[in-house]
Amino acid sequence: MRINNNLHRLIQIYGLANGYFTVNDIWYPGSILAFPKQVFLWDVQNAADIRPHSFDIIEFIKPTPSKRFFCDK
């Protein structure tokens, strides 16, 4: 049985350009939520758009991440 080692790789944010984040060599448009082993697109256009409900997704992520990084373009 072969295991895909990329599934166990930690998230690394390499850069931001023209409204896109580079995470583990993949370009993501707009804002993202990044955790040590997961990354999600985040429906926030700028810091002023962040409201308490913007963090509701954290309740559904299992296992609950101990570290959180919030990035907006």
N, C-alpha and C positions, 0 to 999 in steps of 0.2 A: 504494500500500500504506500502510495506516494503522498506526502503532505506538502501543501503549498505553503512555503515559509512566509510568503508575503502577507498571509492572513494574521500572522503573529507579529508583524513589524510595527513598531511604534510610529505614530503620526509625526511627520516632520514638515513644518511649513517653511518652504524655501524662499518664497517671495510674493510680491504683490505688484501687478502691472495692469493698467487699463481696466480696473475693476474686477480683476481675476486674481485668485490666490493659487499659488502652486503648492500642492500638498502631495508629498511622495510622488513627484513627477507627473501629477495629474492637475490640470487647470480647472478650477471651480469658479463659476461666475458669481459675483455678488458677495454677500456676507456669509460667513460660515461659523459653526460651532465646532470646535476641535477638542477632542479628548485624547488621552494617550493612545488609544487603539481604534478610535472612530472619528469620522468627520461627517457633518451634516450641513446641508444648505440651510441658511437662516433667513427668514423673511423680514429682514431689517435693512433699511436703506442707509441709515446713518445713526449715530449715537442718540440723537433726539427721538428716534422712533422706538427706542427700547422702553418697554413697559413691563410690569410684573408678569403678565401673561406670556411675554416673550420667552420666559424660562420654563414654561410648562413641559416642554419636551424632556427636561431633565428627570422628571418623575417617571418617565416610561423607559429610560435607558437602563438596561440590566447587563452586567452588574453596575451599580451606581458608581460613576467615576469619582475618584478622589481629587483629581485635578481637572480644572476647567479653563479653557481659553476661548474668549469671545472676540471675534474679529469682524470689523466692518470695513468696507472699502473706502 
